[in-house]
Amino acid sequence: MHLIQVLIQTPAHSRIGTALTYQSVQPLAPGTLVRVPLGKRETLGVVWDPDPSAAVPEGDKLRSVTAALDELPPLSADWRRLVAFAAAYYQRAAGEVALAALPPQLRDLSAQQLQRRLRKVAQPTAAAGAVMAAAPTLSAEQQAVMAQIRQTDGCFLLFGATGSGKTEVYLQCVQELLERQSDAQALVMVPEINLTPQLQARFQQRFGPLLGDDAVVSLHSAMTNPQRLRSWLAAHLGTARIVLGTRMAVFASMPALALIIVDEEHDPSYKQQEGARYSARDLAVFRGRQLGAKVILGSATPSLESWHHSRPAADGGRYRRLEMPSRIGDQARLPLVRRVDMNHQPRRAVIAPPLLAAIKQRIAAGEQSMVFLNRRGYAPVLQCGSCEWKSACPHCSAFRVFHKIDRSLRCHHCGFAEPVPRACPECGNLDISPVGRGTERLQEHLVELLADVRRPGSQTPDQPDGVPVHVARIDADSTRHVGSLQSQLAQVHSGEVDVLVGTQMVAKGHDFRRITLVAAVNPDNALFSSDFRAPERLFSLLMQAAGRAGRDAAISGQSEMWIQTCQPQHPLFEALKRHDYPAFAARQLQDRENAALPPFAFQALLRAEARTQEAAHAFLASASACASELLAGLPGFDRVTLYPAVPMVVQRVANVERAQMLVESPSRPALQNFLTAWYDILHATRQGEAGRGLLRWAVDVDPLAI
């Protein structure tokens, strides 16, 4: 009999963070997928590298491997090192990370079923005489960037303006890789699922004729289990040459991975917010470094961390910065930024008269406009004017949003929904009214404002007055059904939509060729937020939204970005007007350095969830006290600061009270050493008196919001 170490997926509270020992009739290589008994059930596991220090139970207590999925090649040593690093850095069990990265259907397939699936993963073949689709001629800036990527290894930050042709650079990098290495694989990551179809279409159009359509696959959570399994198998077996996906794709098993591209690398969607809270962007950099693969981080508004890392190597920079400041096309221009001072507009005006006039001009010219408001629903809250009742969620410390389309009050935190009451539940007043505006209400308002406008050239004998303006809305509510997003985007691309109202879903990544005006409504909320990252996110979002205008070089010269604000002279808007991200970044980094905030410090959050705030705070306070008492002699402990526990911004969700404690250090190694030593203390605290009433706890390393 052979003793093997097996990783299994176990709950975080189980304290099973390492591999379990099983016995096997035959030797099994590390990385082999196996089925093993666990309690009264059978589960999927991964044979792990032997740990000489691991305690081996007595022989009569060992259980045997049920079956080995040896039809599959073992997961590579590089993949296992990636999982081990992610688990150690983000303070999660290695089994949790490893098994979450595998397609769910693998857990239930028998050996026979797996064989049938493997037979369906055919080697992609191209049609006889097929050639790769012709690539467009590169601009001078694109050629300079390509030359630097060819000559240098490592990680690159591609800082390119919206419409500068970053995607074409990605395509050419992949093409050169595949021409240079016949079996190489490339991983291309995007932040949002809705950006995957258009990117996959471009890659298949370019590479499908030569490699076959099966050589390009996608990996994201919106896929069905069979689809996800097929794509994963194709990547694992090396038949898929190009893998496109969201953050989960960073863990794709790709034995010949030689190029990693992270598009819109600044996007917070790359940070997982549940379970193992990893940053896919940072793991992509780590994976590229351990493989010796090139990594390209692309964005028009890089994260401040990446921008800081791309400073000159003499100053400590780790990335090479590549710049493409110009749009593609001789006549291409970035949109003119106009600021509308709402202090000088009619009171309670939602759309300022000058902006409304500009939208009407675009409609008359046969062009499209986009109005951006990052708040879905009809109104954030319903309110009674008599007793001041508001539509609070009974289960959360937040308000339920009014959705007029189905006359419901819906909590966006716990999902609790109920019909809008006919009268105030508190005093019976019939006059309850919406407060504030979401995209649904904004769309309705724009329809009213443009009721007298007709689409140019729409007059017919049957409709001599013409067709009314089409105001469409794209947000999470309007795209809930399968295929709805694609159909709505198709309407925009075809020109059927005159004015598009949307959230951040449409503010980034999309190539709208007919939009020449973008307007941001009410962006001021983020200017004075307590979150130190709020200005960075606002600047990025507005600059990305502005980038949707004038992407066709023929009409880019007349494109505009309108910003309705009560703070028109704010430095953020001054930098935005000039499209000057470097100046904005320099100011923000100086402020961060003065305040000792990331990237000049390193943070982690210990979060606690309980039935009461008292219980959550008791756990956090005890964890802090135990750390100070038991870890005082730990090297680097004097460089770690534990702040007092505070309630989270939304402190109650689904009747669960939430609190958190910030841990900070100017040294990443010191913080990591502390968190590693603290891990067992946290488990012990959870089992003690201070853990009574606690539901769960988790550590969030490098949090995006505090």
Protein Blocks (a to p, Z undefined) as FASTA:
>chain_A
ZZddddddddfklopabccddddfbdcdehiacdddehjbccddddddddfkbccddfkl
pccdfbdcfkbccddfklmmmmmmmmmmnopafklmmmmmpcfklmmpcfklmmmmmmmm
ccddddehiacdddddddfklmmmmmmmmmpgcjddddddehilpmmmmmmmmmmmmmmm
mkbccddddfbfklmmmmmmmmmmmmmmmnopklpccddfkbcfklmmmmmmmmmnomam
bdcddfklmmpccfkbcbdcdehklbmklpccehjaddfklmmmmmmmmnopacddddfb
dcfklmmmmgcfklopabdcdddfbcedjkbccdddddddfklgcehiabdfklmmmmmm
mmmnopacdddddbecjbfbdcdfklopacddfkbccdddddfklopacdfknopacddd
fbdfklopabdcdedjdfklmmmmmmmmmmmpccehiacfklmnopadddddddfklmmp
ghklmmmmmmmmnopafbdcddfklmgoiacfkbcbdcdehkllmmmccblklmmmmmmm
mmmmmmmgokafklmmmgccddddfblmgmklmmmmnopaklmmmmmmmmmmmnopafkb
ccdddddddfbfklmmmmmmmmmmmmmmmmmmpghklmpccddddddfblcgghiacddd
ddddfbfklmmmmmmmmmmmmmmmmmmmmlgoiabdcddehiabZZ
